[in-house]
Amino acid sequence: MPSPSPKMKPACPSAGRHGRQARPHPSAYRRGRQSRRWLKEIFRRENFQPKKSLGQHFLTNYRFLDYIAGLAEIRKSDLLLEIGAGTGALTAVLAEREAEILAVEIDPLLCQIARKYLQDYDNIDILEEDILKGGELNSEVIGELRKRRKRPSDGEHPSLDPESRDEGQDAKRARDLKVIGNLPFNIASATILALLSSPLPVKLMLFTVQEEVAHRLASGPARTGRRGSKDYGLLSLMAQVHSEIEVLRRIPASAFWPEPEVKSRVVRLVPTRVHLKKILDQEAFTELVKALFTWRRKTIKSSLLRALPHLRAAEKGKAEALRLLKSADIDPKLRPEDLSLDQFIRLSNLLTQACLPPGGQAGFILKDSP
């Protein structure tokens, strides 16, 4: 019999199946796994109907829940952010690894169900919030995570974090922050982009997403022979410039309830600064990529002339655009969807240098896209 977890609260004994007494350790939750039958009964009692608009499909297959938790390589010293806790099925499996968890869930009734289901754990806080506010990571979530990273953990040897972007020199022995979640299709891309551009020093991101989103994350330009230009775009470039990406196991629709109409994939993103260090102005790079993919089917020359006010219309502007493309070793007849990440970086740096005002900072301003 496994010993009681040090991260669980003492619980009053209650009758389990066949009249046995429930014990306050993780195996009690394993006997109470969230099956379809369990969810249907709970939702019937609470008069709750899963909302398609919020992408509410609940992973009920314990084999996949355990697989996801294992991929996170969780240590007791870690701080976990779970996005979309739902009824707490994955939260419970993560909690057995004994790290501190901040679980974010937008639906108030699901928060209530999850709190009841997870009440015997003292390493979980459930925050009733939207993970995004105005297209960016919710500032309340950021604040909560910062407070928790400063606190000492009960775990072993927090990792050194000398380049922490949000805590400064005081966070040299900060706790590793890992983000995990089953992301609905309608917010998956926006959530990943918001996390990548946030000030939080995330160590690892591990998500279940629609298979289409997984392909877009890992896709390259058509001529590389990878997935092809259909999936390659803003999400691909921004994810790849910020992280190393692995597309992992497929999860069938039958593993969820209600069953979605699409297949899902587990993806792992490990943030890295390898590509970011090559970029002179990260904001300028981001705006350039956004603008060029607004006209992804136009030639790169045409896209530049449309996107950059200082290169627009006049003959001088066209000549300058061609000069920059030549300097970046980019064929002006190519389309934005044909350019590699390195080519985008080279073009961004050349444009940043070309737009450097006397005595000013690097960067350029793009006109609002139509």
KADA-V923082 format. One line per field, one symbol per residue. ss: DSSP state (H for helix, E for strand, - for the rest). psi: psi as a letter, one per 40 degrees, with the letter a starting at -180 (. if undefined). Layout:
ss=???
psi=???
//
This chain:
ss=-------E------E-HHH-E----HHHHHH----HHHHHHHHHHH-----HHH---EE--HHHHHHHHHH-------EEEEE-----HHHHHHH----EEEEEE--HHHHHHHHHH---E--EEEEE---EE--EE-HHHHHHHHHHHH-----------------HHHH-----EEEEEE--HHHHHHHHHHHHH----EEEEEEEEEHHHHHHHH---HHH---------HHHHHHHHHEEEEEEEEE-HHHEE------EEEEEEEE----HHH---HHHHHHHHHHHHH----EHHHHHHHH-HHH---HHHHHHHHHHHHH-------EHHH--HHHHHHHHHHHHHH----------------
psi=hiiiheeiihihhihaifeihhigiddddddfigiddddddddddefhhhhddefghhhehddddddddddefhideihhhhhgdbeedddddddeeeihhhhhhdhddddddddddedeheehhhhgihdihfeihhddddddddddddiiieahgiiigefheeeaeefdfiihhhhiihhideedddddddddeiehghdihhihiidddddddeiiideeebdiddehaddddddddeihhhhbihhideeihihieiiiihihhhiieddddehdhdddddddddddedfdeiiddddddddhdeeididddddddddddddefhheeiideeiiddddddddddddddehiheaiiiihiihi.
//
